[in-house]
Amino acid sequence: MHKQSCEDLLFDKYNIRTDLALESHQAVIEREGPPELPGVRVHTEEEQGITITRIVVENDLGARLMGKAPGNYSTIQSSGLREHNRDLHERTAQLLAKEIEWFFQESQVGDEDTVLVVGLGNWNATPDALGPKVLENLMVTRHLLEMSPPELRKGLRPVSAIAPGVLGLTGIETGEIIMGVVERIGAGVVICIDALASRSVERLCSTIQISDTGIHPGAGVGNRRLAINKETLGIPVIAIGVPTVVHAVTIISDALNLMEGGGAPNTEGPPGRTQFNIDPQALRGREMQAASTPRMSGDRRQLISQVLDPYFASMIVTPKEIDQLIDEVADVVTGALNTAFHEGVSYDEVFKYLS
């Protein structure tokens, strides 16, 4: 029998699909009630419109509760990432660079170890093109350093990059391509850049997650492929992701939670936006009126299936301005990578050449 993944268990229990550890933690707290989860540590910092949340899943118990593999997860959030705010983008990139450097230290990555940056995703589909976009302005140096005298290499790290495409374009598992490249070039660490799925439209292209637990290409849209992690590659794997899509099933599940809540308006949401708890009897169809308890996961799953089937069960949603959002958040991630990789390059120089 196939063992269920942590993410599948989270969906079965709470009807939520998300790649963000922060959202998984919030979902469990909302539904279970305890302020703290056993086996999970959370630390949050605020800095001028930017929130940094660090979550450590310490053991298997925490992993089962969170629906995330044991390891470190850092999340940088700012609604300003969705605005054309150059100063905030640069500050976010600086903070992201510091987080990447911390993950290097935790993974014991040496100063001269070769880094392989993998831009995951399909460059023909904008919401999935974050990885290839990041590589466009990445400072790749491995080929240059091999031909340079030692005195000219100071402050620069050997960096290689690859955008392997997706299985549907290449016919080759992404993990297999990366394994071959890692073995050939002798990489010391792999950094995977990928688009993620969120449970909240508010976090689309406004949140960046860094983790050391690896990645499953295609997992955000339900296509599980060969894992890219330390177990499969034999070297540290750091994943950097930005949510670009929301599952329709998650939106409907959240709407049902709202319907079950009561009748009074809720003003605790984002500023300028009033949320209403809708009377269930006013909007429920005959199926819901006949259900004995809509809170049961089986009834919930059946109702969602009735709404979405047969054509939209795997439907995902992305913002209409996704083209511009992807371009700008890709610049932030690229700037952070260039800063973290190359001590000899100043931060001002890094962003001078980004569009």
Secondary structure, DSSP 8 states (H G I E B T S, - for coil): -----HHHHHHHHH----S-HHHHHHHHHHHH--SS-TTEEEEEEEETTEEEEEEEE-SHHHHHHHTS-SEEEEEEE-GGGGS--HHHHHHHHHHHHHHHHHHHHHTT--TT--EEEEE-S-TTSGGG-HHHHHHTT----HHHHTTS-GGG-TT---EEEE----HHHHSS-HHHHHHHHHHHHT-SEEEEEEEEEES-GGGTTTEEEEESS-B-TTGGGT-----BSHHHHSS-EEEEEEEEEEEHHHHHHHHHHHHTT-SSEE--SSTT--EE---HHHH--HHHHH-S-TTSHHHHHHHHHHHHTTT-TT-EE--TTHHHHHHHHHHHHHHHHHHHH-TTS-HHHHHHT--
